[in-house]
Structure formats: C-alpha cells, structure tokens
Amino acid sequence: MTANLRVLLVDDHPFVLDGVRLRLEATGEMTVIGQAASVEEAIVLAGRHAPDLVVSDIHMPDANGLQLAARFAEQFPSVRVIALSMHKDPEYVRRAFALGVAAYVLKEAPAHELVTAIRTVAAGGTYLNAELQAFLHTDEPPPSSRRALTPKEATVLKLLAEGRSNKEIAERLGTSVRTVETHRLHLRRKLRVGGRAELVKYAVHFSDLHPIELADAALAADC
C-alpha cells in the first residue's frame, strides 16, 4: 500500500465526513485532500487537488453517487470511486459496478471495512463484502472496471434519460444514428437490461429527472 494515498470525501453530512476523515488518516496511509458536500463541489475539488480516489455517499442533494461515478469516469478517468450506501438490493449493486464504481461499502459496516475497501481499490482491485456477495446469489465476482461505461456511453445514457431519440442523440454527439444504436446495445449488455424501453427506464431511474417524465422518455426509446 502506497503511503499518503490522496482521498476525496463526498457526503452532505459534516459529522459523517469528519468521522470518516479521522478514521482514514489514523491509518497513516491516507491523506484526505478535500471534503465535498455535493457532486458539483466534488468535481471542482478533484480538478483542484487531483485525488487518487473518491469515497462518496450514494445519496447527495444535487445528484446520486452513481451519477458521480459516471462524471468522474468522463472527467477524471484515473480516479476510482468507492460508494457508501445503505442499499442492499442486488440489482442496485450490480449496476453501481457497471457504472464505474470500484467498491461498494454499506454504511452499517464497521469502519475497518472501508479501510480494507480503499486498500483493495488502491491496489487495482474491486471490493464487495461477503454479506453483499451473498445477497447477489451468485458466485460471479463484481464486474471489473473494464465493464464501466465509457464517457460516450455515459453521455448517451444521460440523453436517453432526457427523452432524446436516436436521431437527436446522434445530432448532439455529431455522429451517426447507427453509432448511437451501437452505444445503446453496449449499454444494454453492460447494465443487464432487456429492451430499449427498459434501458430508458433505467436511465431515468438513475438520473435527476422527476419520475413523471418516465413515460415520455420510455416512448422515445422506440424512436
């Protein structure tokens, strides 16, 4: 483990941030280079301080931790993201890894587990504790970082959540409709969803759009 691993913490609760910071720095292996209370603040601090990895709460006031992972994959591809969450839903965990999260740690877990996750991720691995692996009901290990969405795929997913058609997405990206269809096929495979409408429902679920926009977005999936 390399000394002085640079860590950025993201959580909208100062008490949580301070507690995690004390625990990590007590190891003598990690330095918390910044604390952010929102995804946008995390992006700014990452550009300013160049962290090695980010530890982020899944639930943030301006976006969710999965969106943060997608943003970092696009803007800071070398920075790995560790998600802190209260969710044990197997599909949620799988999709978190598919979106680029390198480790998934439950908030109810003991503090030493987060330290273990950080060490594992810093060494190039992924981390999911035994309890969560049991919930997944599978012997398959968590998807590795190579299954994370590419920046283009993350952008297509976001535009799908906005209800954009293939043609509109192609125009926005300056590419062909066929290329957009290829991106959508890759998204369906990586996120393990079925048809095009299901992909759009997934995109909306993990976006900051209001659920009332789901119907319009799902209709756009067939355009």
N, C-alpha and C positions, 0 to 999 in steps of 0.2 A: 504494500500500500504506500503510495507516494505521500510524503508529509505535506501539510498545508494545502490540502485539496480545497479548491475555491467553490463555495456553495452559496447559492442564492435561495432564500426562503420566500415563499409566497403564501400568504394567509391573511384574511381580513380581521383576524383576532390578535391584537398585540400580545395578549397573555400567552397564547399558543406560540407565537413567533419567539418571544423571549425564552420560553421554556425549552423549545427545540434548539435554539441557539446555544444555550448553556450546556445542554447535553452533548451536542456535536463538538463544541470547542473543548469540552472536558477530555475528549479522547486524545488531544494533542496532535491529531492528524488532519483536522479540518479547520478552515477559517471561513466564517460567514461574512461574505463581502457585501451583503445587502439584504434588506428586508422590504418586501413589497406587499401592499395591501390590495392590489388589483393586477389584472393581467397586463393592462397598458403600462402600469408602473414597472412591472417585471421586465417588459420589453425594453423600456428606457434604461433600467439599471443593468440589464445584460449587455446592452450596447456600450455602456459606460465602463463596466468593471470586468467584462469577459469571464464569467464563471465557468467552472468545469462541468457543473451540473446544477439542476434546479430541483428543489423539493417543494411541491405545490399542493395545496388543498384542492380537491375536485370542485368544490362549490365556492365561487367567487362572485362578488356583486356585479361585475361587468361582463363576465363570461364564465365558462366552466374550465376545469383543469384539462379536459380533453382538447378544448379549443386552444389552450395554451400550448399543449404538446404539438399541435399542428402548426401553430405560429412559429414555435421555436424550430421545428423541422424545416420550415421555409426560410427563416431569417438567420438562425444560428444552428445549422445542421450538426455541428460538432458538440453541441451542448445537450446532454441527456437529461431526461425529465423523470423524476420519481413522483408518483401520485400518492397522496394521502387521502383516504376515503373511508366512509362508513358503509359503503355499499358492498354486499357480498354476492350480488347477482352474477351468475357465471357469464352470461352474455355481455354484461357491462364490463366485466374484467377482460374478456377476450377482445372486445372492441377497443378497450383502452390500449392494449398492447398493439393492436392493429394500427392504431392512430399514432404510434410512435413512443408511447410510454415505455420506459426501460424497467421500471419496478412499480409494483402496486402494493402498498402497505396499509393495513387497516388502522384507523385511528385508535381503536381499542387495544392494539398490540402494545407490548412493553417497549420502552424506549430503545433498548438494545437491538430490537429488530430493525428499526430504522437505520441504525448504525451499520448493521450487517448488510442491509439492502444497499446503502451507499457504497460500502466497500466492494460489494459484488459488482455494482454498476461501474464503479471507477476502474475495475479490473477488466471491463469489457463484456460483462455478462448481463443477464436479466434476473429479476428476483420476484418470486411469488411464494409466500409462506405455505407450509404444509396444509394449514386449515383451508386456505383458498383453493389449493390444488385439489383437495378432497371435494370441495363444493363443485368443482368443474366436472366431476365424474368422468375423468378421462386421464389416461396415462400420458397424453401428449403434453410436452413441456410448453410453456408460454411461447408465443411467436417471438422470434428474434427480431432485432432491429431492422434486418433486411426486409421484413414484411411491412415496415412502416410505410405510410403513404408518402409518395414523392410530393414536392411542392405543387406541381401541376395537378396531381390528383386531389390534394387538399383544396386547391382553388376550385376545381370542378365540383367537389362535394359542397363547398360553401355556396356556389352559384346554383346548384340544384336545390339547396335549402331555401334560396330566394325565389324559387319557382321558375328559373330560367329554362328555356327549351334548348335542345342540342344546337340549333342554329344560333341562338342568342349567345350561348357559351362560346361557340366557335368564333363568332364575331368579336367577343370580348377578349379572347385569348389570341386572336389573329391566326387561327388555324382552321383546319377543315372539319366538317361535321363528322367525317369518318374517324378522324383522330379523337374527337370528343367521345364518340361511341366506344373507341378502344379504351379510353380512360375509364369510362363507366363500367366496362367489362372487368377491368382490373380492380376497380373499387368493389364490385360485387363479389369478386373472388376473395379479396383481402378481408373484407368486412363480413364475409359469410352470410350474405343476404341473397334472396331469390331474384325476383323480377325487378324491373325498373321502378315500379311504384314503391316497392319495399325499400329500395335504395334511397329514394327521395324521402320516405318517411323516416328512415334512419338519419339522413342528413338534417332534417328539421328537428328531430329529437335531440341531436347533439349540437344544435345551433342556438343562437339567442333569439330566434324568431318566436313569436307567440304561437301557441298550438292552433289557434283559429285559422292560421294560414296554411295548415297542413293539407286541407282539401285541394286548394288551388295548386299547391306545389306537387301533390300527387298526380293531378291531372296533367301537369306539364311534363311528367315523366314519359308520357306516351307521345309527345310532340316530336 
